[in-house]
Amino acid sequence: MFGSLGFPELIVIFVIALIIFGPRKLPEIGKSLGKSLAEFKKASNELRNTLEEEIRIEEQREQVKVAPPPPAAAPVVPHPEQPVVASSDHPA
């Protein structure tokens, strides 16, 4: 979590913070630092989720654009060798 910081380095940092801020102020600082880190983590997760959602929507749009339209029905044209039959309602 802390990368290359080991336990001795953390102790040194804690002692320096204790000297600078004092024992009364140190818990307050730790609490506010924890809240800040939690808010940052929440905001970064929301940003990541929003980006993933936008990417998913864009991919769906691309799939719709790439998909070929359904074939249109071809008009029915009589075959040239077949005679056209006239209706019996109209005299020829």
N, C-alpha and C positions, 0 to 999 in steps of 0.2 A: 504494500500500500504506500509506503513512504519511499520507495525506490531504493536508493543506496544508503539511506539513513538507518543505522543500527540502533540498538538499545543504548549504548553509551552516548551517542550523539543526541538522542532524544532527552536523556537525563541532563546533559549540558544545556540544551535549549530550555528545558523546564526550569533549571536553576537560574539561568539568566533572566527568564521571564518573571520568575518569583522575585528576583532582586529589583527588577525595573518596576513592576506593577504592584508588588506587595501581595501579601496573602489574602487580603480582603477583596481586592479587585480581580484577582486571577480567576476565580470561578465565574464571575460575570463575563469576563472576556472569553473564556472557554465556551460558555453557554451561547453567547452571541456568534462566536465562530462556528459552532455546530449548527445553529439555525441558518447561518449564511450558506454553509456548505450544503445543507439539505435543500434550501431554495434553489441554489445553483444546479444541483442534481435534478431537481424537479423540472426546472426550466429547460435544461438540456435534453431530458427525456421527452418533454412535450415538443421541442423543436425537431428531434429525431423522428417522433411519431408523425408529425405534420409533414415532414419531408418524404417519409416513406409512403404516406397516403397520397401525396401529390404525384409521386413517381408511379404509383399503382394506377391512379386515374389516367395519367398521361399514357401509360402502356395500353390501357384499355381503349383509349381514343385511337392510338396508332393501329391496334388490331382491327377496329371498326373501319378505319380508312383503307387498310390493306385488303380486307375481305372483299371479294368480288361481289357485285350486286347479283341478285338472283336473275336467271335468264328470263327474258320477256317472252311471252307467248307469240309464236310466229303466226302471221296472218294466214288464213286458209285460202289458198289459191287453187282453183280447179286445174286438174291435169289437162294439158292441151289435147290429149287423145280422147278424153271423156266428153261426150256431148252435154251441152248445158240443157237441162230439162226446164221447160217453161211451166209455169204454174197453170193449172186448169181453170183458175178463176179469171184469167185474162184471155180473151180470144186472140189468136195469133194472126 
